[in-house]
């Protein structure tokens, strides 16, 4: 039975598209190829041995479900501006605010901050004394902000270049490492434990959370649906193709690492990707790796700067955040929201005092909140199928509602086992409780006192 709320027209998709499949593909995997996600993946290999392959398969399956739900939502409401618009229409203003802030604004406080600390640490080791640790990250963020403010076309070209550079670097490193693996009877092989060490004390379920962090983020493409060329075809393809390519490249990259570094080294090193590159290519690769490190961090930061401000712009237009966030410059870029998002990592950097180890519990908690946002997105798909069954859907989730059920149960399990070590469970779940509780409280107060609306009344069902 349809809701009596005022419907949102499913506006025809743009007739003058700017973003093709390559650009959308690059945005879909932009946060996946960052340094922090590579570090988490290599640490998962060290902890689990061959079990990482099973964990990767589970993570890939869950992310396929997520991508399918977001593809349906994005093409049902191409001008909704992302998750807030979908949840507003399906579940109400409170779930919309909760999902975006829990899943994107809060992680933007700490994920990019951790990424900036990692790039600073790498550059300190590779080019010691050149610049202060955080100066590298600050300089990179400043350049990316300027380029993003120049408009969608500049952002897309930059992101395409960054993403394909990173994919090539990861793939080439993995293939080269596999082609030059130590002989089984050499001292290097014995020291590294190589392939043999991968078979001992394997685990799968214990590292699904770490592996998932290297696969989340394909939905960053959805706020750009209205700017896409042939979105009915290219938006789903960008997410599914991006997820598949990254998964395969990650597997090759990890197999190469396991052939050259022992599991203890991978699990315990704060910069295992640097140790990996030096083990495979030698010290002469330092400058090349420094470039790759900057590119990886730039890819993640650029994707966040391109997508999250547009989510805030859409929320401002719906009255869900301060109106100032809907202001755009002459290039159509929400410049206030862009500057706000660029400033969010400063909170994480100040909180950590420049020490990445202090940010890890809160980073994992924020990433878990991101998975909660995915669960809300699946609920939005179900709600819209029930309340707007006749709305045109250029893409429909196959086997509905099985993917939504599997994803919600699977994501719940991942969140419950998010702590990479038992001693971190307390800090992580305490931080997660504070994060979700604070977001829920602020969101509820905003909806009731500022918007003066019901918390869970669907507003603007598509037709």
C-alpha positions as CSV (number, residue, x, y, z in Angstrom):
1,X,0.0,0.0,0.0
2,X,1.6,3.3,-1.1
3,X,2.3,6.0,1.4
4,X,0.3,9.2,1.1
5,X,3.4,11.3,1.2
6,X,4.3,13.6,-1.6
7,X,6.1,11.6,-4.3
8,X,9.4,12.5,-5.8
9,X,9.4,12.3,-9.5
10,X,12.0,9.9,-10.9
11,X,13.5,12.6,-13.2
12,X,14.9,11.2,-16.5
13,X,18.6,10.7,-16.4
14,X,20.8,13.5,-17.7
15,X,20.9,14.0,-21.5
16,X,24.4,15.6,-21.3
17,X,26.4,13.1,-19.4
18,X,29.9,13.8,-18.3
19,X,31.1,10.5,-16.7
20,X,31.8,7.3,-18.7
21,X,32.4,3.8,-17.4
22,X,36.1,4.4,-16.9
23,X,35.5,7.4,-14.6
24,X,32.7,5.7,-12.7
25,X,34.8,2.5,-12.3
26,X,37.6,4.7,-10.8
27,X,35.3,6.3,-8.3
28,X,33.8,3.0,-7.4
29,X,37.1,1.6,-6.2
30,X,38.8,4.9,-5.2
31,X,38.7,4.2,-1.5
32,X,39.5,0.6,-1.9
33,X,43.0,1.2,-3.3
34,X,44.2,3.4,-0.4
35,X,47.2,2.5,1.7
36,X,45.2,1.8,4.9
37,X,43.1,-0.8,3.1
38,X,46.2,-2.4,1.7
39,X,47.8,-2.6,5.1
40,X,44.6,-4.2,6.6
41,X,44.6,-6.8,3.8
42,X,48.2,-7.8,4.3
43,X,47.7,-8.0,8.0
44,X,44.8,-10.3,7.4
45,X,47.1,-12.6,5.3
46,X,49.6,-12.7,8.2
47,X,47.0,-13.6,10.7
48,X,45.0,-16.2,8.7
49,X,47.4,-17.8,6.2
50,X,45.6,-19.5,3.4
51,X,42.4,-18.7,5.2
52,X,42.5,-15.2,3.7
53,X,41.2,-16.7,0.4
54,X,38.0,-17.9,2.2
55,X,37.6,-14.5,3.9
56,X,38.1,-12.7,0.6
57,X,35.4,-14.9,-1.0
58,X,33.0,-14.1,1.9
59,X,33.8,-10.3,1.7
60,X,33.4,-10.4,-2.1
61,X,29.9,-12.0,-1.8
62,X,28.7,-9.5,0.8
63,X,30.0,-6.6,-1.3
64,X,28.2,-7.9,-4.4
65,X,25.0,-7.8,-2.4
66,X,25.7,-4.2,-1.2
67,X,26.6,-3.1,-4.7
68,X,23.4,-4.6,-6.1
69,X,21.2,-2.8,-3.5
70,X,22.9,0.5,-4.2
71,X,22.6,0.1,-7.9
72,X,18.8,-0.4,-7.6
73,X,18.5,2.6,-5.3
74,X,20.7,4.9,-7.5
75,X,18.8,4.2,-10.7
76,X,15.4,4.3,-9.1
77,X,16.3,7.8,-7.8
78,X,19.2,9.1,-9.9
79,X,19.0,12.6,-8.5
80,X,18.6,11.7,-4.9
81,X,22.3,12.5,-4.2
82,X,23.1,9.2,-2.4
83,X,22.1,7.2,0.6
84,X,20.2,10.1,2.4
85,X,17.8,10.5,-0.5
86,X,17.1,6.8,-0.7
87,X,16.5,6.4,3.0
88,X,14.4,9.6,3.2
89,X,12.0,8.2,0.6
90,X,12.0,4.7,2.0
91,X,12.3,5.0,5.8
92,X,12.1,8.7,6.8
93,X,14.4,11.6,7.7
94,X,15.9,10.1,10.8
95,X,17.2,6.9,9.2
96,X,18.5,9.1,6.3
97,X,20.5,11.3,8.6
98,X,21.7,8.4,10.8
99,X,22.9,6.3,7.8
100,X,24.9,9.1,6.1
101,X,26.6,10.4,9.3
102,X,27.3,6.9,10.7
103,X,28.4,5.5,7.4
104,X,30.3,8.4,5.7
105,X,30.8,11.6,7.9
106,X,32.1,9.8,11.0
107,X,34.5,7.5,9.0
108,X,35.7,10.7,7.2
109,X,36.9,11.9,10.6
110,X,39.2,9.0,11.1
111,X,39.7,7.0,7.9
112,X,41.4,9.8,5.9
113,X,43.3,10.8,9.1
114,X,44.7,7.3,9.4
115,X,45.5,7.3,5.6
116,X,47.3,10.6,6.1
117,X,49.3,9.3,9.0
118,X,50.3,6.2,6.9
119,X,51.5,8.3,4.0
120,X,53.4,10.5,6.4
121,X,55.1,7.5,8.0
122,X,56.0,6.0,4.6
123,X,57.5,9.3,3.4
124,X,59.5,9.7,6.6
125,X,61.1,6.3,6.0
126,X,61.7,6.8,2.3
127,X,62.7,10.5,2.3
128,X,63.7,11.3,5.9
129,X,64.0,14.9,6.8
130,X,62.5,16.2,3.6
131,X,59.2,17.5,5.2
132,X,57.6,17.2,8.6
133,X,55.5,14.0,8.9
134,X,52.1,15.6,8.5
135,X,53.2,18.2,5.9
136,X,53.1,15.6,3.2
137,X,49.5,14.8,4.0
138,X,48.5,18.4,4.3
139,X,50.1,19.4,1.0
140,X,48.4,16.5,-0.7
141,X,45.0,17.4,0.7
142,X,45.3,21.0,-0.3
143,X,46.1,20.1,-3.9
144,X,43.2,17.7,-4.1
145,X,40.7,20.3,-2.6
146,X,41.7,22.8,-5.3
147,X,41.4,20.2,-8.1
148,X,38.0,19.1,-6.8
149,X,36.7,22.6,-6.6
150,X,37.3,22.9,-10.4
151,X,34.4,20.6,-11.1
152,X,33.3,17.1,-11.9
153,X,35.3,16.8,-15.1
154,X,38.7,17.6,-13.4
155,X,37.8,15.3,-10.5
156,X,36.9,12.4,-12.9
157,X,40.1,12.7,-14.9
158,X,42.2,12.9,-11.8
159,X,40.5,9.9,-10.2
160,X,40.8,7.8,-13.4
161,X,44.5,8.4,-13.5
162,X,45.1,7.7,-9.8
163,X,43.0,4.5,-9.8
164,X,44.5,2.9,-12.9
165,X,48.0,3.8,-11.6
166,X,47.3,2.0,-8.3
167,X,45.8,-1.0,-10.0
168,X,48.8,-1.3,-12.2
169,X,51.2,-0.9,-9.3
170,X,49.4,-3.6,-7.2
171,X,49.1,-6.0,-10.1
172,X,52.6,-5.7,-11.3
173,X,54.0,-6.0,-7.8
174,X,52.1,-9.2,-7.2
175,X,52.9,-10.8,-10.6
176,X,56.6,-9.9,-10.3
177,X,56.7,-11.2,-6.7
178,X,55.2,-14.5,-7.8
179,X,57.5,-14.8,-10.8
180,X,60.6,-14.2,-8.6
181,X,59.6,-16.1,-5.5
182,X,62.5,-17.6,-3.4
183,X,63.3,-21.2,-4.2
184,X,61.9,-23.7,-1.7
185,X,65.4,-24.8,-0.5
186,X,67.0,-21.4,-0.2
187,X,67.8,-19.7,3.1
188,X,65.5,-16.8,2.2
189,X,62.6,-19.2,1.8
190,X,63.2,-20.8,5.1
191,X,63.6,-17.4,6.8
192,X,60.4,-16.1,5.3
193,X,58.4,-19.3,5.8
194,X,56.8,-18.4,2.4
195,X,54.3,-20.8,1.1
196,X,54.8,-23.5,3.8
197,X,54.1,-21.0,6.6
198,X,50.7,-20.2,5.0
199,X,49.3,-23.6,5.8
200,X,49.7,-23.5,9.6
201,X,47.0,-22.3,12.0
202,X,44.7,-21.0,9.3
203,X,41.5,-19.1,10.1
204,X,38.8,-17.7,7.9
205,X,36.0,-16.1,9.9
206,X,38.4,-14.3,12.3
207,X,39.7,-12.0,9.5
208,X,36.6,-11.3,7.4
209,X,36.3,-7.9,9.0
210,X,39.9,-6.9,8.0
211,X,39.4,-8.2,4.5
212,X,36.0,-6.4,4.2
213,X,37.8,-3.1,4.9
214,X,39.7,-3.6,1.7
215,X,36.5,-4.1,-0.4
216,X,34.0,-1.5,1.0
217,X,33.2,1.7,-0.9
218,X,31.9,0.9,-4.4
219,X,28.7,2.9,-3.6
220,X,30.7,6.1,-3.7
221,X,29.8,6.2,-7.3
222,X,26.0,6.5,-6.6
223,X,25.9,10.3,-5.9
224,X,27.3,10.8,-9.4
225,X,24.5,8.9,-11.1
226,X,22.9,12.0,-12.6
227,X,26.2,13.0,-14.2
228,X,26.8,9.5,-15.7
229,X,26.7,8.5,-19.3
230,X,24.2,5.6,-19.8
231,X,23.7,5.3,-16.1
232,X,21.4,2.3,-16.4
233,X,24.3,0.4,-17.9
234,X,27.4,2.0,-16.4
235,X,26.6,2.5,-12.8
236,X,26.0,-1.2,-12.0
237,X,28.9,-2.2,-14.2
238,X,31.2,0.2,-12.5
239,X,30.5,-1.3,-9.1
240,X,30.4,-4.9,-10.1
241,X,33.4,-4.7,-12.4
242,X,35.4,-2.5,-9.9
243,X,34.7,-4.9,-7.1
244,X,35.7,-8.0,-9.2
245,X,38.9,-6.4,-10.6
246,X,40.0,-5.2,-7.2
247,X,39.4,-8.6,-5.6
248,X,41.5,-10.4,-8.2
249,X,44.3,-7.8,-8.0
250,X,44.3,-8.1,-4.2
251,X,44.5,-11.8,-4.4
252,X,47.5,-11.7,-6.7
253,X,49.1,-9.0,-4.6
254,X,48.7,-11.0,-1.4
255,X,49.9,-14.2,-2.9
256,X,53.1,-12.4,-3.9
257,X,53.5,-11.1,-0.4
258,X,53.1,-14.5,1.1
259,X,55.9,-15.8,-1.0
260,X,58.4,-13.3,0.2
261,X,57.5,-12.3,3.8
262,X,56.7,-14.4,6.8
263,X,53.2,-14.3,8.3
264,X,54.6,-12.7,11.5
265,X,56.1,-9.8,9.5
266,X,52.8,-9.2,7.6
267,X,50.7,-9.4,10.8
268,X,52.9,-7.2,13.0
269,X,54.5,-4.6,10.7
270,X,52.8,-1.1,10.8
271,X,53.9,-0.7,7.1
272,X,53.8,-4.2,5.6
273,X,53.3,-2.9,2.1
274,X,56.7,-1.1,2.4
275,X,58.4,-4.2,3.7
276,X,56.9,-6.1,0.8
277,X,58.2,-3.7,-1.9
278,X,61.7,-3.6,-0.4
279,X,61.8,-7.5,-0.1
280,X,60.8,-7.9,-3.8
281,X,62.5,-5.0,-5.5
282,X,65.3,-4.0,-3.1
283,X,66.2,-0.5,-1.7
284,X,66.4,1.0,-5.2
285,X,62.6,1.1,-5.3
286,X,62.3,3.7,-2.5
287,X,61.5,6.7,-4.8
288,X,59.1,4.6,-6.9
289,X,57.3,3.4,-3.8
290,X,57.1,6.9,-2.4
291,X,55.2,7.9,-5.6
292,X,52.9,4.9,-5.3
293,X,52.2,5.7,-1.6
294,X,51.2,9.3,-2.5
295,X,49.0,8.0,-5.4
296,X,47.2,5.5,-3.1
297,X,46.5,8.1,-0.5
298,X,45.4,10.6,-3.2
299,X,43.0,8.1,-4.6
300,X,41.2,7.6,-1.3
301,X,41.1,11.3,-0.3
302,X,40.0,12.3,-3.8
303,X,37.1,9.9,-3.7
304,X,36.0,11.1,-0.3
305,X,36.2,14.7,-1.5
306,X,34.2,13.9,-4.6
307,X,31.4,11.9,-3.0
308,X,30.7,12.9,0.6
309,X,30.2,16.7,-0.1
310,X,27.5,15.8,-2.7
311,X,25.8,13.7,-0.1
312,X,25.8,16.7,2.3
313,X,24.6,18.9,-0.5
314,X,21.6,16.6,-1.1
315,X,20.9,16.5,2.6
316,X,21.0,20.3,2.9
317,X,18.5,20.6,0.0
318,X,16.2,18.2,2.0
319,X,16.7,20.3,5.2
320,X,18.6,17.5,7.0
321,X,21.7,19.5,7.6
322,X,22.7,23.2,7.7
323,X,21.6,25.0,4.5
324,X,25.1,26.4,3.9
325,X,26.1,22.9,2.6
326,X,24.0,23.4,-0.5
327,X,26.0,26.4,-1.8
328,X,27.9,25.6,-5.0
329,X,30.6,27.5,-6.9
330,X,30.5,28.4,-10.6
331,X,31.6,24.8,-11.5
332,X,28.6,23.4,-9.7
333,X,30.7,22.0,-6.8
334,X,29.3,22.2,-3.3
335,X,32.3,24.2,-2.1
336,X,31.3,24.7,1.6
337,X,30.7,21.0,2.0
338,X,34.0,20.2,0.2
339,X,35.9,22.4,2.6
340,X,34.0,20.9,5.6
341,X,34.9,17.3,4.5
342,X,38.5,18.3,3.9
343,X,38.7,19.6,7.4
344,X,37.2,16.5,9.1
345,X,40.5,14.5,9.2
346,X,42.0,17.3,11.3
347,X,39.8,16.0,14.2
348,X,41.3,12.5,13.8
349,X,44.8,13.8,13.6
350,X,44.4,16.0,16.7
351,X,42.8,13.2,18.6
352,X,45.6,10.8,17.7
353,X,48.4,13.2,18.4
354,X,50.0,12.1,15.1
355,X,50.2,8.4,16.4
356,X,48.4,6.0,14.1
357,X,48.2,3.4,16.9
358,X,46.0,5.6,19.0
359,X,43.4,5.9,16.2
360,X,43.1,2.2,15.4
361,X,40.2,1.3,17.8
362,X,38.2,4.3,16.7
363,X,39.0,3.7,13.0
364,X,37.7,0.1,13.3
365,X,34.6,1.4,15.1
366,X,33.9,4.0,12.4
367,X,34.4,1.3,9.7
368,X,31.8,-0.9,11.6
369,X,29.4,2.1,11.6
370,X,29.9,2.2,7.8
371,X,28.7,-1.4,7.7
372,X,25.6,-0.4,9.8
373,X,24.9,2.1,7.0
374,X,24.9,-0.7,4.5
375,X,22.4,-2.6,6.5
376,X,20.1,0.5,6.5
377,X,20.5,0.7,2.7
378,X,19.3,-2.9,2.4
379,X,16.3,-2.0,4.5
380,X,15.6,0.9,2.2
381,X,15.5,-1.5,-0.8
382,X,13.0,-3.7,0.9
383,X,10.8,-0.8,2.0
384,X,10.7,0.7,-1.5
385,X,9.8,-2.6,-3.0
386,X,6.9,-2.9,-0.6
387,X,5.6,0.7,-0.7
388,X,6.5,1.7,-4.3
389,X,6.3,-1.6,-6.3
390,X,5.3,0.1,-9.5
391,X,8.1,2.7,-9.6
392,X,10.4,2.3,-12.7
393,X,13.5,0.4,-11.8
394,X,16.1,0.4,-14.6
395,X,18.1,-2.1,-12.4
396,X,16.5,-4.7,-10.1
397,X,18.4,-6.7,-7.5
398,X,18.4,-10.3,-8.7
399,X,16.9,-13.0,-6.4
400,X,15.3,-10.3,-4.2
401,X,15.1,-10.4,-1.2
402,X,17.7,-13.1,-0.7
403,X,20.7,-10.8,-1.2
404,X,19.3,-8.3,1.4
405,X,18.8,-11.0,4.0
406,X,22.2,-12.6,3.4
407,X,23.9,-9.2,3.5
408,X,22.2,-8.0,6.7
409,X,23.1,-11.3,8.5
410,X,26.6,-11.3,7.2
411,X,27.3,-7.7,7.9
412,X,26.0,-8.2,11.4
413,X,28.5,-11.0,11.9
414,X,31.4,-9.0,10.6
415,X,30.5,-6.1,13.0
416,X,30.3,-8.5,16.0
417,X,33.8,-9.8,15.1
418,X,35.3,-6.6,14.0
419,X,38.1,-6.5,16.7
420,X,41.4,-7.8,15.2
421,X,42.6,-8.7,18.7
422,X,40.6,-9.7,21.9
423,X,42.2,-6.8,23.9
424,X,40.7,-4.3,21.4
425,X,37.1,-5.5,21.8
426,X,36.3,-3.2,24.7
427,X,37.7,0.0,23.2
428,X,36.2,-0.7,19.8
429,X,32.7,-1.5,20.9
430,X,32.7,1.3,23.4
431,X,33.7,3.7,20.6
432,X,31.1,2.2,18.3
433,X,28.4,2.7,20.9
434,X,29.4,6.3,21.4
435,X,29.6,7.0,17.7
436,X,26.2,5.4,16.9
437,X,24.6,6.8,20.0
438,X,25.8,10.4,19.4
439,X,24.8,10.3,15.7
440,X,21.3,8.9,16.6
441,X,20.8,11.6,19.3
442,X,21.8,14.5,17.1
443,X,19.8,13.1,14.2
444,X,16.6,12.6,16.3
445,X,16.9,16.1,17.8
446,X,17.4,17.7,14.3
447,X,14.4,15.9,12.8
448,X,12.1,16.7,15.7
449,X,13.2,20.2,16.7
450,X,14.6,21.7,13.5
451,X,12.7,20.0,10.7
452,X,9.7,19.3,12.9
453,X,9.0,16.1,11.2
454,X,8.2,12.5,12.3
455,X,11.3,10.4,12.7
456,X,10.3,7.4,10.6
457,X,7.7,8.8,8.1
458,X,8.7,8.1,4.5
459,X,8.9,11.4,2.6
460,X,8.8,11.3,-1.1
461,X,8.2,7.8,-2.4
462,X,9.2,7.5,-6.1
463,X,6.5,6.6,-8.6
